[in-house]
Amino acid sequence: MQIIIQCFNAWMAISPQPLPKNTSSSGIKTESDPEFVRRTLKSHHDRLQEQRELIKAGWNLERLVKYVQSLLKISQEEILSKTKKEEVVAARSLICHWAIDKLGLRVISVARYFGHASSTTIRSAEKGKILADKKNYKITQ
């Protein structure tokens, strides 16, 4: 985010034009539209509600591992290993995505579980989202 602000400020230094409407002095677009705020809050509320329902249904990191194990036909030992086989990496990516984005687990917790750096876990979750969307994988109860 800091880089974006620095780039914007550099651009402003060479092109001193008035800021567009709904833009703060830092160059970040802001919204004062009450409808935008309502939609954003509803989106976050819905996401938290989904997280609560999944956790209440017994979903946790261990259950995700077992679910992905059965979904992709990969052993738990392989999933937890350091191998970089494409299908095993895909399994770990799905687990990272669902653990972070669907269950709301902290990145550092998931990273420690796999013995990865946080940055690796974040990239893995991003790849997991792409895979889940592409293959239409969902957490089922």
Accessible surface in RSA format (square Angstrom, percent):
REM  Atomic radii and reference values for relative SASA: ProtOr
REM  Chains: A
REM  Algorithm: Lee & Richards
REM  Probe-radius: 1.40
REM  Slices: 20
REM RES _ NUM      All-atoms   Total-Side   Main-Chain    Non-polar    All polar
REM                ABS   REL    ABS   REL    ABS   REL    ABS   REL    ABS   REL
RES MET A   1   146.18  75.7 104.52  69.2  41.65  99.2 103.67  88.1  42.51  56.3
RES GLN A   2   112.75  63.0 107.81  78.8   4.94  11.8  48.90 104.1  63.84  48.4
RES ILE A   3   127.00  72.3 126.89  94.5   0.12   0.3 126.89  91.4   0.12   0.3
RES ILE A   4   109.99  62.6 107.77  80.3   2.22   5.4 109.24  78.7   0.76   2.1
RES ILE A   5    33.42  19.0  32.86  24.5   0.56   1.4  33.42  24.1   0.00   0.0
RES GLN A   6   100.47  56.2  94.09  68.8   6.39  15.2  33.86  72.1  66.61  50.5
RES CYS A   7    78.39  59.3  69.08  77.0   9.32  21.9  30.14  76.4  48.25  52.0
RES PHE A   8    40.57  20.3  35.64  22.1   4.93  12.8  40.03  24.3   0.53   1.5
RES ASN A   9    72.05  49.7  65.53  63.3   6.53  15.7  26.02  62.6  46.04  44.5
RES ALA A  10    60.82  55.9  50.38  77.8  10.44  23.7  58.17  81.9   2.65   7.0
RES TRP A  11   115.88  46.5 112.61  54.5   3.27   7.7  90.59  48.3  25.30  41.0
RES MET A  12    42.60  22.1  37.93  25.1   4.68  11.1  36.73  31.2   5.87   7.8
RES ALA A  13    83.98  77.2  46.02  71.0  37.96  86.3  58.97  83.0  25.01  66.3
RES ILE A  14   145.08  82.6 113.36  84.4  31.73  76.5 118.99  85.7  26.09  70.8
RES SER A  15    23.38  19.8  19.00  25.4   4.38  10.1  16.46  35.1   6.91   9.7
RES PRO A  16   115.83  84.4  89.09  81.2  26.74  97.2  92.42  76.3  23.41 145.5
RES GLN A  17   102.03  57.1  95.25  69.6   6.77  16.1  27.20  57.9  74.82  56.7
RES PRO A  18   128.43  93.6 102.38  93.3  26.05  94.7 114.80  94.8  13.63  84.7
RES LEU A  19    67.94  37.8  43.54  31.2  24.40  61.3  43.76  30.7  24.18  65.1
RES PRO A  20    88.45  64.5  73.61  67.1  14.84  53.9  85.87  70.9   2.58  16.1
RES LYS A  21   179.64  87.6 154.11  94.6  25.52  60.8 108.60  97.7  71.04  75.7
RES ASN A  22    53.21  36.7  38.75  37.4  14.47  34.8   7.20  17.3  46.01  44.5
RES THR A  23    29.15  20.7  10.50  10.6  18.65  44.4   4.93   6.6  24.22  36.6
RES SER A  24    36.82  31.1  27.20  36.3   9.63  22.2  35.43  75.4   1.40   2.0
RES SER A  25   103.99  87.9  80.22 107.1  23.77  54.8  46.31  98.6  57.68  80.8
RES SER A  26    38.69  32.7  32.39  43.2   6.30  14.5  32.76  69.8   5.93   8.3
RES GLY A  27    18.80  23.2   0.00   N/A  18.80  23.2   0.73   2.0  18.07  40.5
RES ILE A  28    62.76  35.7  59.03  44.0   3.73   9.0  62.76  45.2   0.00   0.0
RES LYS A  29   133.53  65.1 111.84  68.6  21.70  51.7  89.54  80.6  44.00  46.9
RES THR A  30    64.75  46.1  59.39  60.2   5.36  12.8  49.65  66.7  15.10  22.8
RES GLU A  31    63.14  36.3  39.07  29.6  24.07  57.3   9.61  18.6  53.53  43.7
RES SER A  32    94.36  79.7  68.44  91.3  25.92  59.7  52.00 110.7  42.37  59.4
RES ASP A  33    63.00  44.1  56.80  56.5   6.20  14.7  23.42  55.1  39.59  39.5
RES PRO A  34   106.59  77.7  96.97  88.4   9.62  35.0 103.13  85.1   3.47  21.5
RES GLU A  35    73.89  42.4  70.81  53.6   3.08   7.3  37.69  72.9  36.20  29.6
RES PHE A  36    79.69  39.9  79.69  49.4   0.00   0.0  79.69  48.3   0.00   0.0
RES VAL A  37    67.29  44.3  66.03  59.8   1.25   3.0  67.29  58.5   0.00   0.0
RES ARG A  38   125.16  52.6 119.90  61.1   5.26  12.5  72.43  99.0  52.73  32.0
RES ARG A  39   120.11  50.4 114.02  58.1   6.09  14.5  54.51  74.5  65.60  39.8
RES THR A  40    50.03  35.6  45.06  45.7   4.97  11.8  43.25  58.1   6.78  10.2
RES LEU A  41   117.12  65.2 113.02  80.9   4.10  10.3 113.33  79.6   3.79  10.2
RES LYS A  42   109.89  53.6 103.97  63.8   5.91  14.1  81.68  73.5  28.20  30.0
RES SER A  43    67.61  57.1  58.18  77.6   9.43  21.7  28.92  61.6  38.68  54.2
RES HIS A  44    99.06  54.1  98.17  68.2   0.89   2.3  64.52  66.5  34.54  40.2
RES HIS A  45   104.91  57.3 101.78  70.7   3.13   8.0  74.76  77.1  30.14  35.1
RES ASP A  46    65.65  46.0  58.84  58.6   6.81  16.1  29.12  68.5  36.53  36.4
RES ARG A  47   108.00  45.3 103.29  52.7   4.71  11.2  41.79  57.1  66.21  40.1
RES LEU A  48    91.55  51.0  91.05  65.1   0.50   1.3  91.05  63.9   0.50   1.4
RES GLN A  49    66.43  37.1  66.43  48.6   0.00   0.0  25.56  54.4  40.88  31.0
RES GLU A  50    71.73  41.2  69.36  52.5   2.37   5.6  27.29  52.8  44.44  36.3
RES GLN A  51    22.88  12.8  22.88  16.7   0.00   0.0   4.10   8.7  18.78  14.2
RES ARG A  52   129.00  54.2 123.55  63.0   5.46  13.0  71.91  98.3  57.10  34.6
RES GLU A  53    91.84  52.7  87.05  65.9   4.79  11.4  30.78  59.5  61.06  49.9
RES LEU A  54    11.58   6.4  11.58   8.3   0.00   0.0  11.58   8.1   0.00   0.0
RES ILE A  55    92.75  52.8  84.30  62.8   8.45  20.4  84.30  60.7   8.45  22.9
RES LYS A  56   187.05  91.3 153.15  94.0  33.90  80.7 105.22  94.7  81.83  87.2
RES ALA A  57    41.60  38.2  13.34  20.6  28.25  64.3  26.71  37.6  14.88  39.4
RES GLY A  58    39.14  48.3   0.00   N/A  39.14  48.3  31.55  86.6   7.59  17.0
RES TRP A  59     7.04   2.8   2.91   1.4   4.13   9.7   2.91   1.6   4.13   6.7
RES ASN A  60    71.27  49.1  69.80  67.5   1.47   3.5  26.43  63.6  44.84  43.3
RES LEU A  61    16.91   9.4  16.12  11.5   0.79   2.0  16.12  11.3   0.79   2.1
RES GLU A  62    89.45  51.4  88.49  66.9   0.96   2.3  47.46  91.8  41.99  34.3
RES ARG A  63    81.83  34.4  79.02  40.3   2.82   6.7  32.68  44.7  49.15  29.8
RES LEU A  64     0.00   0.0   0.00   0.0   0.00   0.0   0.00   0.0   0.00   0.0
RES VAL A  65     0.06   0.0   0.06   0.1   0.00   0.0   0.06   0.1   0.00   0.0
RES LYS A  66   127.02  62.0 122.12  74.9   4.90  11.7  66.51  59.9  60.51  64.5
RES TYR A  67    41.92  19.6  36.38  20.7   5.54  14.4  33.74  25.4   8.18  10.1
RES VAL A  68     0.00   0.0   0.00   0.0   0.00   0.0   0.00   0.0   0.00   0.0
RES GLN A  69    57.72  32.3  56.40  41.2   1.31   3.1   9.07  19.3  48.65  36.9
RES SER A  70    64.31  54.3  55.35  73.9   8.95  20.6  48.62 103.5  15.69  22.0
RES LEU A  71    60.19  33.5  35.95  25.7  24.24  60.9  42.30  29.7  17.89  48.1
RES LEU A  72    42.49  23.7  24.36  17.4  18.13  45.6  27.75  19.5  14.74  39.7
RES LYS A  73   173.99  84.9 141.59  86.9  32.39  77.1 112.63 101.4  61.35  65.4
RES ILE A  74    10.37   5.9   6.65   5.0   3.73   9.0   9.40   6.8   0.97   2.6
RES SER A  75    43.93  37.1  35.88  47.9   8.04  18.5  35.16  74.9   8.77  12.3
RES GLN A  76    56.69  31.7  56.40  41.2   0.29   0.7   8.16  17.4  48.53  36.8
RES GLU A  77   133.52  76.7 122.39  92.6  11.12  26.5  72.87 140.9  60.65  49.5
RES GLU A  78    58.12  33.4  56.75  42.9   1.37   3.3  27.01  52.2  31.11  25.4
RES ILE A  79     0.00   0.0   0.00   0.0   0.00   0.0   0.00   0.0   0.00   0.0
RES LEU A  80    69.06  38.5  48.96  35.0  20.10  50.5  49.64  34.9  19.42  52.3
RES SER A  81    42.83  36.2  30.09  40.2  12.74  29.4  39.18  83.4   3.65   5.1
RES LYS A  82   132.07  64.4 115.72  71.0  16.34  38.9 109.83  98.9  22.24  23.7
RES THR A  83    40.42  28.7  26.95  27.3  13.47  32.1  28.00  37.6  12.42  18.8
RES LYS A  84   179.92  87.8 156.00  95.7  23.92  56.9 100.28  90.3  79.64  84.8
RES LYS A  85   108.24  52.8  97.74  60.0  10.50  25.0  65.81  59.2  42.43  45.2
RES GLU A  86   148.42  85.2 137.56 104.1  10.86  25.9  54.91 106.2  93.50  76.3
RES GLU A  87    93.30  53.6  88.26  66.8   5.04  12.0  47.64  92.1  45.66  37.3
RES VAL A  88     0.20   0.1   0.20   0.2   0.00   0.0   0.20   0.2   0.00   0.0
RES VAL A  89    51.50  33.9  51.42  46.5   0.08   0.2  51.42  44.7   0.08   0.2
RES ALA A  90    26.27  24.2  21.26  32.8   5.01  11.4  26.06  36.7   0.21   0.6
RES ALA A  91     0.00   0.0   0.00   0.0   0.00   0.0   0.00   0.0   0.00   0.0
RES ARG A  92    15.07   6.3  15.07   7.7   0.00   0.0   2.72   3.7  12.35   7.5
RES SER A  93     3.81   3.2   3.81   5.1   0.00   0.0   1.94   4.1   1.87   2.6
RES LEU A  94     0.00   0.0   0.00   0.0   0.00   0.0   0.00   0.0   0.00   0.0
RES ILE A  95     0.00   0.0   0.00   0.0   0.00   0.0   0.00   0.0   0.00   0.0
RES CYS A  96     0.08   0.1   0.08   0.1   0.00   0.0   0.00   0.0   0.08   0.1
RES HIS A  97     8.37   4.6   8.37   5.8   0.00   0.0   4.17   4.3   4.20   4.9
RES TRP A  98     3.27   1.3   3.27   1.6   0.00   0.0   0.00   0.0   3.27   5.3
RES ALA A  99     0.00   0.0   0.00   0.0   0.00   0.0   0.00   0.0   0.00   0.0
RES ILE A 100    24.66  14.0  22.01  16.4   2.65   6.4  22.01  15.8   2.65   7.2
RES ASP A 101    42.60  29.8  39.10  38.9   3.51   8.3  12.59  29.6  30.02  29.9
RES LYS A 102    65.48  31.9  64.74  39.7   0.74   1.8  20.62  18.6  44.86  47.8
RES LEU A 103     4.64   2.6   0.85   0.6   3.79   9.5   0.85   0.6   3.79  10.2
RES GLY A 104    37.42  46.1   0.00   N/A  37.42  46.1   9.63  26.4  27.79  62.2
RES LEU A 105    55.46  30.9  49.15  35.2   6.31  15.9  51.09  35.9   4.37  11.8
RES ARG A 106   166.96  70.1 158.27  80.7   8.69  20.7  69.56  95.1  97.40  59.0
RES VAL A 107    39.86  26.2  36.06  32.6   3.80   9.2  36.06  31.3   3.80  10.3
RES ILE A 108    55.73  31.7  53.90  40.2   1.83   4.4  53.90  38.8   1.83   5.0
RES SER A 109    50.39  42.6  40.86  54.5   9.53  22.0  24.72  52.6  25.67  36.0
RES VAL A 110     0.00   0.0   0.00   0.0   0.00   0.0   0.00   0.0   0.00   0.0
RES ALA A 111     0.75   0.7   0.75   1.2   0.00   0.0   0.75   1.1   0.00   0.0
RES ARG A 112   177.88  74.7 154.85  78.9  23.03  54.8  60.92  83.3 116.96  70.9
RES TYR A 113    68.89  32.2  38.48  21.9  30.41  79.1  44.32  33.3  24.57  30.3
RES PHE A 114     9.46   4.7   1.15   0.7   8.31  21.6   4.53   2.7   4.93  14.1
RES GLY A 115    52.72  65.0   0.00   N/A  52.72  65.0  29.44  80.8  23.28  52.1
RES HIS A 116    46.70  25.5  27.49  19.1  19.21  49.1  24.05  24.8  22.65  26.4
RES ALA A 117    60.92  56.0  43.32  66.9  17.60  40.0  54.41  76.6   6.51  17.2
RES SER A 118    41.74  35.3  36.09  48.2   5.65  13.0  27.24  58.0  14.50  20.3
RES SER A 119    60.25  50.9  54.21  72.4   6.03  13.9  39.34  83.8  20.91  29.3
RES THR A 120    50.64  36.0  49.81  50.5   0.83   2.0  33.94  45.6  16.70  25.3
RES THR A 121     0.00   0.0   0.00   0.0   0.00   0.0   0.00   0.0   0.00   0.0
RES ILE A 122    79.71  45.4  78.79  58.7   0.92   2.2  79.59  57.3   0.13   0.3
RES ARG A 123   124.99  52.5 124.60  63.5   0.39   0.9  52.73  72.1  72.26  43.8
RES SER A 124    13.81  11.7  11.12  14.8   2.69   6.2  10.22  21.8   3.59   5.0
RES ALA A 125     7.22   6.6   7.00  10.8   0.21   0.5   7.18  10.1   0.04   0.1
RES GLU A 126   102.03  58.6  95.84  72.5   6.19  14.7  44.74  86.5  57.29  46.8
RES LYS A 127   122.97  60.0 118.90  73.0   4.07   9.7  68.23  61.4  54.74  58.3
RES GLY A 128     0.00   0.0   0.00   N/A   0.00   0.0   0.00   0.0   0.00   0.0
RES LYS A 129    98.58  48.1  98.58  60.5   0.00   0.0  70.24  63.2  28.34  30.2
RES ILE A 130   117.23  66.7 114.05  85.0   3.19   7.7 116.48  83.9   0.75   2.0
RES LEU A 131    34.47  19.2  32.52  23.3   1.95   4.9  34.39  24.1   0.08   0.2
RES ALA A 132     4.99   4.6   3.52   5.4   1.46   3.3   3.77   5.3   1.22   3.2
RES ASP A 133    93.15  65.2  67.53  67.2  25.62  60.6  32.77  77.1  60.38  60.2
RES LYS A 134   161.82  78.9 125.73  77.1  36.09  85.9  80.54  72.5  81.28  86.6
RES LYS A 135   114.59  55.9  91.65  56.2  22.94  54.6  41.48  37.3  73.12  77.9
RES ASN A 136   104.86  72.3  91.37  88.3  13.49  32.5  24.83  59.8  80.03  77.4
RES TYR A 137    50.23  23.5  42.89  24.4   7.34  19.1  24.94  18.7  25.29  31.2
RES LYS A 138   129.64  63.2 122.40  75.1   7.24  17.2  85.44  76.9  44.20  47.1
RES ILE A 139    27.70  15.8   5.44   4.0  22.26  53.7   5.44   3.9  22.26  60.4
RES THR A 140    78.82  56.1  72.05  73.0   6.77  16.1  60.88  81.8  17.94  27.1
RES GLN A 141   147.12  82.3  82.81  60.5  64.31 153.1  46.68  99.4 100.44  76.2
END  Absolute sums over single chains surface
CHAIN  1 A     9664.4       8286.8       1377.6       5932.4       3731.9
END  Absolute sums over all chains
TOTAL          9664.4       8286.8       1377.6       5932.4       3731.9
